[in-house]
């Protein structure tokens, strides 16, 4: 692999071009650092987040989970039929 032989004008143009490209790519970040559009995180006053965590649920989900015996038998029959199918 050979390195191209650049004269001083081409070399300086290459360096200036690379520096300009990097500056243009970083320009939005630099502007945002100087003059941010957002004031940043703020404390939300009168927040009810913490009391809501300590509240109990309205109903117990474990008590609500029951399955109908007929539905369970129907599902078992369908699954047994699927096992016997051949493609």
C-alpha positions as CSV (number, residue, x, y, z in Angstrom):
1,X,0.0,0.0,0.0
2,X,1.5,3.3,-1.0
3,X,0.8,6.7,0.5
4,X,-0.1,9.3,-2.1
5,X,2.4,12.0,-2.5
6,X,0.6,15.3,-1.7
7,X,1.9,18.7,-2.3
8,X,1.6,21.3,0.5
9,X,-1.5,22.9,-1.1
10,X,-3.4,19.6,-1.3
11,X,-2.3,18.6,2.2
12,X,-3.5,21.9,3.7
13,X,-6.8,21.6,1.8
14,X,-7.3,18.1,3.1
15,X,-6.6,19.1,6.7
16,X,-8.9,22.2,6.5
17,X,-11.6,20.0,4.9
18,X,-11.4,17.4,7.6
19,X,-11.4,20.0,10.4
20,X,-14.4,21.8,8.8
21,X,-16.3,18.5,8.5
22,X,-15.7,17.7,12.1
23,X,-16.7,21.2,13.2
24,X,-19.9,21.1,11.2
25,X,-20.8,17.7,12.6
26,X,-20.2,18.9,16.2
27,X,-21.8,22.4,15.7
28,X,-25.3,21.4,16.9
29,X,-23.9,19.9,20.1
30,X,-21.8,23.0,20.7
31,X,-24.8,25.3,20.2
32,X,-26.9,23.2,22.5
33,X,-24.2,23.4,25.2
34,X,-24.0,27.1,24.9
35,X,-27.8,27.8,24.8
36,X,-29.8,24.8,25.9
37,X,-33.4,24.7,24.7
38,X,-34.5,22.8,27.8
39,X,-34.0,24.0,31.3
40,X,-33.2,20.4,32.4
41,X,-34.9,18.2,35.0
42,X,-37.2,20.0,37.5
43,X,-38.8,19.0,40.8
44,X,-42.5,18.4,40.3
45,X,-44.3,20.1,43.2
46,X,-47.6,18.7,44.6
47,X,-46.8,15.3,43.1
48,X,-48.9,12.4,44.3
49,X,-46.6,9.7,43.1
50,X,-45.3,8.5,46.5
51,X,-48.8,8.1,48.2
52,X,-50.0,6.1,45.2
53,X,-47.3,3.5,45.7
54,X,-48.5,2.8,49.2
55,X,-52.2,2.3,48.2
56,X,-53.6,-1.2,48.1
57,X,-55.1,-2.6,44.9
58,X,-58.9,-2.5,44.5
59,X,-59.2,-6.3,44.2
60,X,-57.1,-9.4,44.7
61,X,-56.2,-10.8,41.3
62,X,-55.4,-14.2,42.7
63,X,-59.0,-14.6,43.8
64,X,-60.3,-13.7,40.4
65,X,-58.3,-16.4,38.5
66,X,-60.6,-19.3,38.3
67,X,-61.4,-21.5,35.3
68,X,-64.6,-23.0,34.2
69,X,-64.6,-26.8,34.3
70,X,-66.4,-27.1,30.9
71,X,-64.0,-24.7,29.3
72,X,-61.0,-26.6,30.7
73,X,-62.4,-29.9,29.4
74,X,-63.0,-28.4,25.9
75,X,-59.5,-27.1,25.7
76,X,-58.1,-30.5,26.8
77,X,-60.2,-32.2,24.0
78,X,-58.9,-29.8,21.4
79,X,-55.3,-30.3,22.5
80,X,-55.7,-34.1,22.4
81,X,-57.1,-33.8,18.8
82,X,-54.2,-31.6,17.7
83,X,-51.7,-34.2,18.9
84,X,-53.3,-36.9,16.7
85,X,-53.3,-34.8,13.5
86,X,-50.9,-35.7,10.8
87,X,-49.7,-33.4,8.0
